[in-house]
Amino acid sequence: MKRRSAVGLLVLTGVIWSTGGFMIKLIPWPPLVIAGLRSGVAALVIYLYNRPQKLPLGKYTLGGAIAYAVMVIFFVLANKLTTAGNTILIQYTAPVYVALIGFSFLREKVSLIDWITILIILTGLLLFFLDELSGASLWGNIAALISGFGFAGLILFLRKQKQGRPIDSVLMGNPLTLCICTPFIVQDVTFEASIWLKIVFLGIIQLGLAYILFTIAIRHVTALDAVIYPVIEPICNPIFAYVFLGETLQFFAYIGGALVLMGVIGRGVLQIKKP
């Protein structure tokens, strides 16, 4: 696969991921119930897509699985405890962690262009959700921060397996998430068709399909690419929120969105021009 095709898959992944915020808010169940059932469905999808010949027990596979479970559980928690804007903004500080750890862990050099891109993206995201940032939802903000650490860790561990089967980390991470959340599922789940349809969508499309595409693409790009290009997610997220929940965009959102797109597209153009 060419790098350009891999970048296209990463952007598509970001669009699919962006449906998670408003869908989670539409489901009235507790966050750990949603997280567990969503991952249970996704586990089946990924297993049917690419079942392993043997049980994957490598240290990087297990590390990626743990990071994945941390990311998805705390993402759902954050969406329930604070605003979607806070959740996405704080989670997408992940490029900074990847850049800081990436060289020592992966030996992938971070260039000046990368650091400028990170600065532009973080500035754009801050402006994009300027009106939604507050300290009122402290625990939600903390959950989003932990989810960002999980996101960065997942990308680093998946990239470490670029010559192997990075999808195994996601395959193991989903059952791990389901196991962690099972006590809450048994206690709180109800049987309502409309809610279960949303859970199935989150499991099959928003997690299952998205991470199949993501693990295909990550073998052909750097770790920083893998976290920067899906940043289209916080652009599409409020668009879906407006369409389905009636949430409107503010003035700074347009400026912030333009900065994020400028950073991502500009870096992509400069990368293509490199010999």
N, C-alpha and C positions, 0 to 999 in steps of 0.2 A: 504493500500500500504506500502511495506517495504521501509526503507530509501534508500537502494541501488537502487531500481527501481526509486525512486524520483530523485536521483542524475543522473541516466541515462537520465531521461527526461530533466533535467536542461542542461546537456551537449548537447543533441539533440537540445534544444531550442537555445543554443549559436551558433550552426552550422547554423540553419535556420536564426537567426538574422544576421549572418555574410554576407548574400547575399544582405543586404540592402545598404551597402556602394557603391558598383559598380553599382547596379541597379539605385540608385538615380542619380549618375553621368551620366548615359546613357540617362536620361530623360531631354530634353532641357527646360522644363517649369520652372517657378520661384519656389523657395522652398516651399512657403506657399500653392501654388496650389497642389504640390506633397503631402505635409503633409496632407492637407484637404481631398483630394480624396482617398488617401491610407487609412486614418482612416474611411472614409465613407464606403468603401468596407469592411473593417475589422469589423465595427459595425454590418453590416448585417450578416456576418459569425458568429460572437459570439452570436448574438441574436438568430439565427436559431439553434445554438448548445445548448444554455442553457438560454432560456428566463425566466425572473423572474416572480414569481406569483404576485408580487406587486412592485410598484416603489421603488427602493432602495434609501433611503434618510438618512442613518446613517452618522454620522460625519466622521467615518473612511472611509466609501465608497466614500463620497464626497472628502475627502482629497486625497485619492488614485486617483480619477478621475482627479483632478487638477494637481497632480504630474505627472500623465501619459501624460496629454496634454502638459505640460511644456517639458517633456522629448522628445516626438516625434516631436514636432514643432522645438525645438532648435537643435535636432539631424539632421534634414533635412537642416536647416539653416547652421549649421556648415559644413556639407558635401559640400555645395555649396560655402562657403566662405573660407574654408581652406582645407588642404589635408585630405584624409581619415585617414592617420596615426595620425595626430594631433587630429582629432575628436575622434577616438577610444581610444587613450591614455588618453586624458583629461577626457572623459566620464567615463573611468574605474578607476578613482580615487574614484568612488562610494563606494567600500568596506571600505575605510577609514571613510567616513561619517556614514555608517551603523554601523561600530564598535564603533564610538564615541557616537552615539545617541542611539544605540540599547539597552544598558543596562537600561538607564533611561526610555526609551519609551516602551520596551518590557520585561525588566527584563531577558534578555538572556545574560549570562555572556560571555565575550570575554576572551579566554585563551591566555597563552603565545604562544602556537602553532598558534593561529589565527593571532596574531600580527606578528609573524615571517613569516607566509604565506603572509600576506599583504605586508610586506617589500620585500619579494622575487618577488611577482607579480609586484609591482610597479617598482622595479629595472629592471625586465625582460621587462616590457612594455617600459620603458625608452630606453633600449638598442635596443629593437625591432624597434623602430621608431626614432632612434637617428638622422639619416640623414634628417628626415622630420620635426624635431622640429625647429620652427623659430618664431620670433615675427612679421614677415611681415603680417601675416593674423590675426591681433589682434582681430578683431570682430568675426572671425570664432572661434578662441580659446576661447573667452568669451562665445560664443554660446554653444560650447562643454562643458564648465565648468557648465553652467546653466543646460544643458541636464543631466550632471552627478548628479547634485543636485536633479533633477526630478526623475532620476533612483533610487537613494537612497531613496527618499521619497516614491516612489511607493512601493518599496520592504518592507519598514517599515509598511506602511498602509495595504498592502496585508497580511503581516504576522500577523498584529493585528487582522485580520478577519479570522484567521485559523480555528475557530470553526463555522464560518458562510459561506458566499459566496464571497470569494475574487474576483471572476471573475466579480462581479457587478461593481467594480471600473473600470475595463478595458472596460466593456460594456458601462458605462457612459462616460468614458474618450474619446472614439472615436467620438461619436456625438458632444461632447464639442469641440474637435479639429476641426471637420468639420464646426461647427458654427463659430468658431473664424476665420477660413480661407475662408469662403464662399465669402466675398467681393472680394478677390483676384481671386477665381475660376471663378466667373462671368466675371471678367475683362479680364483674361489672358488665359483661357482654349481654346484649339483647338481640332479638331476631327481627329486624326490620329490613325489608327488601331494599328500600331506597338507600339506607346507610350501607348495607353490604355491597351494593353496586359501586359506591364510592370507594370502599375498601378494596374491592377487586380492581378498580381502575388504578388506584395508588400502587397496588402490588404488581400488576401486570405491566402497566405502561410507565408510571412515574418512577418506580424503582427497577423492576425487572428489565424492561426494554432499554431504559436509560443506561443502566450499568453494563448491559451487554455491549452497547455502542461505546461506552466509556472505556471499558477494558480492551476493546479492539483498538481504539485510537491511541491509548497511552503507550502502546508498544512502539509507536512511531514518532513520538514527540518527547520533549523534555518534561520533567516534573512541573516546572514553572508554566510551560505551555498548558499543561493539563488542568491547572488551577486558574489560569488567566482567561482562556478562551470561553469556558462555560460561564464567565461572569455576565453573559447575556441574561442569565437567570434573574438577577434583580432588576433588569429592565422590563422583561416580560411579566414578571410577577405582579407588579401593580396594574398592568394592563388587564390581566385576567381578573384581578381584584375589582377593577372598575366595572368590567363586563358582568361579572357574576355576583358581586357584593355591593356594587354602587359606590365604591371608594373612589374619590377623585384625586387627581394629581395637583400638586402645588407648583408655584413658579420655579422654586429651586430644583424641583424634580426634573424639569426639562433641561436645566443647565447641567445638573449632575449626570443625567442620562447621556447627554452629548459628550461630556468628559470621559465617561466610561467607554463609550463606543469609540471615541477618538483614540484613547489609549490602546484598546484592543486592536482596532483596525490598523493604527499607525505602527504598532509593533509587528503586526503580521506582514505589512508591506515591507518594512525594513528587513525582516527575516528572509523574505522571498528574494530580496535584492542581494543578499549575502552570497558570495561565491561558494 
